[in-house]
């Protein structure tokens, strides 16, 4: 006398739906039906379900389990890939745990990496500037956090920053030039003291191109035409472009 689908699922610690899915994808052999027309599962089915459950708890996907069934000779390769994936996920969880611990010790807004957010507290960033830093630090990656944090600390009292933030879209030529001339020496000195390190940018040329495009798109969305004109003038004065 065998078990019903519901019974074997309960014994294996899984669900009726999961058992049916394993049948559909070929991971579990469909049992014969009893005289009453219902499936009748035996010990071999239970053992297979327990094996599937154990392997999935170890981190194997159902497709990886199926591959192990098909390619018995490559079991070690499959397990090696799973082990590498687990190591990556563990490292990610450890980083998350560290970030949560930092947030509990020093609560800050979570739109920026913790180190950058701490520096931003004293920088008196406008909402637009903060949004740009959020984009930059995201696409550049965590490795540049120390650089951007130091830049933020040093740019806390940039001349004409409040006037730049309030600059209207129709600001006249003389106003734009005056604001740019006030900001340019500070930006030039800041870049000389804290040049962008190589590891603060994505590694490949393709990723760097994506980075530049995303940052430019963000700036076009965040700043009005007069502010963008001032930024371009400051960059020219600082030798960036």
Secondary structure, DSSP 8 states (H G I E B T S, - for coil): --B-HHHHHHHHT--HHHHHHHHHTTSS----B-TTSSB-B-HHHHHHHHHHHHHHHTT--HHHHHHHHH-GGGHHHHHHHHHHHHHHHHHHHHHHHHHHHHHHHS---TTS-HHHHHHHHTTT--HHHHHHHHHHHHHH-GGGHHHHHHHHHHTTT-TTHHHHHT--TT--HHHHHHHHHHHHHHHHHHHHHS---GGGS-SSHHHHHHHHHHHHHHHHHHS-HHHHHHHHHHHHHHT--
